Amino acid sequence: MAPHAGEAPWWRRAVIYQIYPRSFADGNGDGVGDLKGLCDRLDHLSWLGVDALWLSPFYRSPMRDFGYDVSDYCDVDPVFGTLADFDALVAAAHARDLRVVVDWVPGHTSSDHAWFVEARSSRSSPKRDWYVWRDPRPDGKPPNNWVSAFTSGGPAWTFDEHTGQWWLHSFLPEQPDLNWENPEVQEAMLAVVRFWLDRGVDGFRVDVVHNIGKDPALADAEEKYAALPHCVLNDDPRTHGHLRRIRRVLDSYSGDRMMVGEVFLLTTEQIRPYYGDGDELHLSFNFPPMFAPWSAEKWRACIEEASALLDPIEAWPTWVLSNHDQPRHRTRYGGEARARAAAVLLLTLRGTPFLYMGEELGLENAVIPAERVVDPGGRDGCRAPLPWIREAGHGWPSDPWLPFPPDAAERSVEASIADPGSMLHLYRRILHARRASRALRDGALELLSSPRGLLAYRRVAAEDARVILVNTAEASASIELPSALVVDVASDGVGEGGRFEGIVAASRALILRPV
């Protein structure tokens, strides 16, 4: 799986498919997705045409944040299987030329982790400084005004009656923040990285990575930001030294091992430094485009901003429309036609696209009755189980942990494969076109002049070129292009293989190639 001489690293050319394990496929009939179920369904990913899978957390956990509260970084939670199941998954994926990226949560552990249990036992515990502890203010209140996520504006601190200090948690109280300024913490976490690299993983998606370095002064947030969870504000320069050290570990392994960071900051400009000088993150999620409305002008601005900020430092962009934390983009954009056009957009921009499981089926957010809500962050709707077959149960042996999304039978993998006009076949055609075109994989991007509501750009690499047109408007748009072009892929499937006549219908997208 090594690249050919002169070829870009795999992570620059790849389309990476995110799997939320609880909801992908159930291999043992308990209603929760697991590693065996995933392994049994790998052929779906091969058939679709993606290059890698990113696996959200499967480690031992009390599941208060569904795996992002880790109690043992070097074991598989029994709900998902065993280490042997994980090894079998990696081997099966590699046999299909699929890379495996796993989530790594370096900023906090579960409060059930043995490290924190020991740290909490006494102020003199050898692991006390592995976490962030502070005395109360003179009035007994928390050490600063930081707010945590998932707690409805509650403080990012919990008081420990036993030792008389507050512990810091950027998320739930059961997710205490690690103190990365302690060298022992760094060594322990780098050992975790080595553990999974030695088992053959190809890379890591690093959870909330910008949050690991903190100014020991722990100053109050400015009043205008005080209502925001501190994890979206934390941007301390100490993080960059930690990233360089992690990167050196990755670079010591063969096979282009990589890390993509969840840098959940508010602007692309803030994200840029996390690439370093090619010695920190290989890739960083750039979330402002995900929150952009369905507008050609807004997307053009996002593309221009990414090019202006990332190209000068030779940083390879990423693009994502949906994930396990945000509503599915079909739900956000409103309708299948827009979701189809967005698929063309996502998979033809310059950079590495991340595809969230179920997007290829055109799934919407599930409607979750109040009595079945389980997530502290309100994200259950986008985490609904993937429907595999038309029949009741949709390929899940028992009632799954969350309800299915709307139209599960019609949107199932089985039904979608049987329908050549389905969203699934559209994604497969786009991915096939991408693999067949060097321009789409790693070519330059040039924005083209176009009427309002129409996003137009050209991808070029050596003698290969493609033109992409995405109409976000509610009316048809016309455009004159300098040469004769053929429709390679159309978001609605109409006219593929025919000559482009200069008109793009409303909410339609096209990939054009030279005649």
CORTA-V27365 format. One record per run of one state. SS is the DSSP state (H for helix, E for strand, - for the rest). FROM is the first residue (numbers start at 1). LEN is the number of residues. If there is no record, write none. Layout:
# CORTA-V27365
ss: [SS	SS]
from: [FROM	FROM]
len: [LEN	LEN]
This chain:
# CORTA-V27365
ss: [-	H	-	E	-	H	-	H	-	H	-	E	-	E	-	E	-	H	-	E	-	E	-	H	-	H	E	-	E	-	E	-	E	-	E	-	E	-	E	-	H	-	E	-	H	-	H	-	E	H	-	H	-	E	-	H	-	E	-	H	-	H	-	E	-	E	-	E	-	H	-	H	-	E	-	H	-	H	-	H	-	H	-	H	-	H	-	H	-	E	-	E	-	E	-	E	-	E	-	E	-	E	-	E	-]
from: [1	10	14	15	20	21	24	35	41	42	49	52	56	59	62	70	77	83	96	99	105	108	109	114	122	128	131	132	133	135	147	148	155	156	157	161	165	169	177	179	183	199	203	207	209	212	223	226	229	230	233	238	252	258	262	268	276	283	285	287	292	296	314	318	321	323	324	326	327	329	334	336	349	352	357	359	362	370	373	380	384	408	412	413	419	423	437	438	443	444	448	454	462	464	472	477	479	485	491	499	500	503	505	509	515]
len: [9	4	1	5	1	3	11	6	1	7	3	4	3	3	8	7	6	13	3	6	3	1	5	8	6	3	1	1	2	12	1	7	1	1	4	4	4	8	2	4	16	4	4	2	3	11	3	3	1	3	5	14	6	4	6	8	7	2	2	5	4	18	4	3	2	1	2	1	2	5	2	13	3	5	2	3	8	3	7	4	24	4	1	6	4	14	1	5	1	4	6	8	2	8	5	2	6	6	8	1	3	2	4	6	1]
